[in-house]
Amino acid sequence: MAGVLEQLIWPRLKGSKMEPKAVFGIGLNRKAQELETAKEILQEVFATSPAEVDEMIRLRLEDRGLL
């Protein structure tokens, strides 16, 4: 099955800078997992709730002008 998918995708990617994993969203899933892991670490380090961690992140993004 993987060989068939590579044959379908490779010609499209050959001329571009995209990686095959980006086509299937694997890179996005990895980033989401990293974010969740970081949130869990913040909860443990600061002994806070998930809502408080989300608020900390939101405030940090606002300070940087990203929200």
Backbone bond lengths (Angstrom), bond angles and torsions (degrees), N, CA, C in turn:
res aa  C-N    CA-C-N  psi(-1)  N-CA   C-N-CA  omega(-1)  CA-C   N-CA-C  phi
1 M - - - 1.452 - - 1.526 111.28 -
2 A 1.330 116.66 -41.92 1.461 119.46 -179.03 1.527 110.82 -62.48
3 G 1.307 117.02 -37.59 1.458 120.25 179.27 1.521 111.91 -62.23
4 V 1.321 116.40 -39.27 1.461 121.10 178.58 1.526 109.99 -65.57
5 L 1.327 117.22 -44.12 1.462 120.69 -179.99 1.521 110.73 -64.05
6 E 1.309 117.37 -40.84 1.465 120.30 178.05 1.522 111.01 -61.21
7 Q 1.318 116.95 -40.15 1.455 120.46 179.72 1.531 111.20 -66.19
8 L 1.326 117.05 -33.17 1.455 120.32 178.83 1.526 111.91 -75.60
9 I 1.316 116.66 -36.00 1.460 121.14 -173.71 1.519 112.27 -90.88
10 W 1.297 118.76 -40.27 1.461 122.12 -172.24 1.528 113.58 -52.23
11 P 1.333 120.14 -46.76 1.475 118.36 179.96 1.527 112.78 -58.32
12 R 1.316 117.94 -33.73 1.466 121.01 179.54 1.527 111.24 -72.44
13 L 1.304 116.29 -33.39 1.456 120.54 -175.98 1.522 112.72 -88.06
14 K 1.305 115.98 -17.58 1.460 120.85 -174.06 1.523 111.71 -55.24
15 G 1.309 118.63 -43.22 1.457 121.71 -178.08 1.514 113.89 -89.61
16 S 1.322 117.96 -7.55 1.466 120.22 -177.50 1.516 110.67 -107.54
17 K 1.317 115.63 174.68 1.459 121.59 179.09 1.524 111.83 -94.23
18 M 1.332 117.92 1.82 1.464 121.13 -178.35 1.510 111.42 -69.05
19 E 1.321 115.06 151.83 1.447 121.65 174.03 1.522 108.21 -102.33
20 P 1.317 118.30 148.77 1.462 120.30 -179.84 1.524 113.12 -56.10
21 K 1.341 118.41 -36.14 1.455 119.44 -177.62 1.527 111.69 -62.85
22 A 1.316 118.41 -30.45 1.454 121.29 179.92 1.525 110.93 -67.38
23 V 1.327 117.10 -29.32 1.455 121.17 179.79 1.525 110.42 -63.80
24 F 1.311 117.24 -38.04 1.456 121.60 -177.08 1.526 112.94 -93.68
25 G 1.312 119.08 -1.42 1.449 121.10 177.65 1.510 115.17 81.21
26 I 1.328 117.92 10.39 1.458 120.51 -178.98 1.526 109.91 -63.21
27 G 1.317 117.36 -38.59 1.455 120.84 178.93 1.520 111.56 -62.27
28 L 1.320 117.06 -37.01 1.459 121.16 178.41 1.518 110.84 -68.40
29 N 1.327 117.15 -39.94 1.455 120.47 178.33 1.516 110.69 -63.81
30 R 1.303 116.78 -37.81 1.462 120.73 -179.78 1.527 110.21 -65.33
31 K 1.319 116.98 -43.13 1.470 120.73 178.41 1.525 110.61 -62.95
32 A 1.316 117.20 -40.41 1.463 120.90 178.79 1.528 110.29 -64.07
33 Q 1.318 117.06 -40.38 1.461 120.85 177.67 1.526 110.98 -65.41
34 E 1.323 116.84 -40.40 1.462 120.45 178.09 1.521 110.88 -63.44
35 L 1.336 117.22 -39.91 1.455 121.06 178.42 1.521 110.94 -63.98
36 E 1.317 116.95 -44.55 1.458 120.55 178.97 1.526 111.21 -62.54
37 T 1.315 117.17 -40.74 1.463 121.32 177.72 1.522 110.63 -63.17
38 A 1.320 116.62 -43.51 1.465 121.14 178.41 1.527 110.63 -62.03
39 K 1.320 117.21 -40.04 1.458 120.71 178.21 1.531 110.85 -63.75
40 E 1.320 116.61 -41.44 1.465 120.19 178.47 1.525 111.08 -63.17
41 I 1.327 116.54 -39.76 1.460 120.42 178.47 1.527 110.22 -64.40
42 L 1.332 117.12 -44.16 1.464 120.49 177.93 1.525 111.32 -60.81
43 Q 1.323 117.10 -39.55 1.466 120.60 178.53 1.518 110.95 -60.84
44 E 1.335 116.31 -42.62 1.455 120.13 -179.10 1.523 111.70 -71.50
45 V 1.322 117.11 -44.36 1.461 120.87 -176.35 1.527 111.05 -65.31
46 F 1.325 117.17 -43.53 1.459 121.21 -176.31 1.527 113.43 -98.02
47 A 1.320 117.07 0.93 1.470 122.60 -179.67 1.533 110.47 50.65
48 T 1.331 114.94 55.36 1.461 121.05 -177.85 1.521 110.76 -121.60
49 S 1.315 114.71 173.08 1.463 121.06 177.48 1.531 109.49 -89.36
50 P 1.335 117.00 164.06 1.472 119.42 176.65 1.526 112.52 -57.52
51 A 1.327 117.47 -36.88 1.467 120.36 179.63 1.522 110.83 -64.90
52 E 1.327 116.89 -38.98 1.463 120.19 179.28 1.529 111.27 -67.39
53 V 1.318 117.06 -36.77 1.463 120.68 177.05 1.524 110.23 -65.29
54 D 1.322 116.73 -43.49 1.467 120.11 177.20 1.525 111.15 -59.90
55 E 1.332 116.20 -40.13 1.467 120.57 178.14 1.525 110.80 -65.30
56 M 1.332 117.15 -40.83 1.468 120.95 177.81 1.526 110.59 -60.12
57 I 1.313 116.47 -44.22 1.462 121.36 -179.40 1.530 110.12 -65.45
58 R 1.332 116.13 -43.98 1.470 120.70 179.76 1.524 110.92 -60.40
59 L 1.318 116.97 -45.21 1.464 120.78 179.39 1.524 111.48 -63.75
60 R 1.320 116.06 -39.78 1.473 120.31 178.96 1.525 110.61 -63.85
61 L 1.325 116.99 -42.35 1.461 120.53 178.95 1.524 111.33 -66.15
62 E 1.330 116.61 -37.94 1.471 119.83 176.68 1.514 110.72 -63.81
63 D 1.338 116.91 -41.50 1.467 120.69 179.09 1.527 111.43 -60.46
64 R 1.315 115.67 -35.18 1.466 120.71 -179.83 1.529 112.05 -84.37
65 G 1.320 116.71 -5.05 1.456 120.57 -179.66 1.512 114.07 75.99
66 L 1.325 117.11 24.36 1.456 121.17 -178.22 1.524 112.59 -96.57
67 L 1.325 117.07 -4.22 1.467 120.48 176.61 1.499 110.54 -119.19
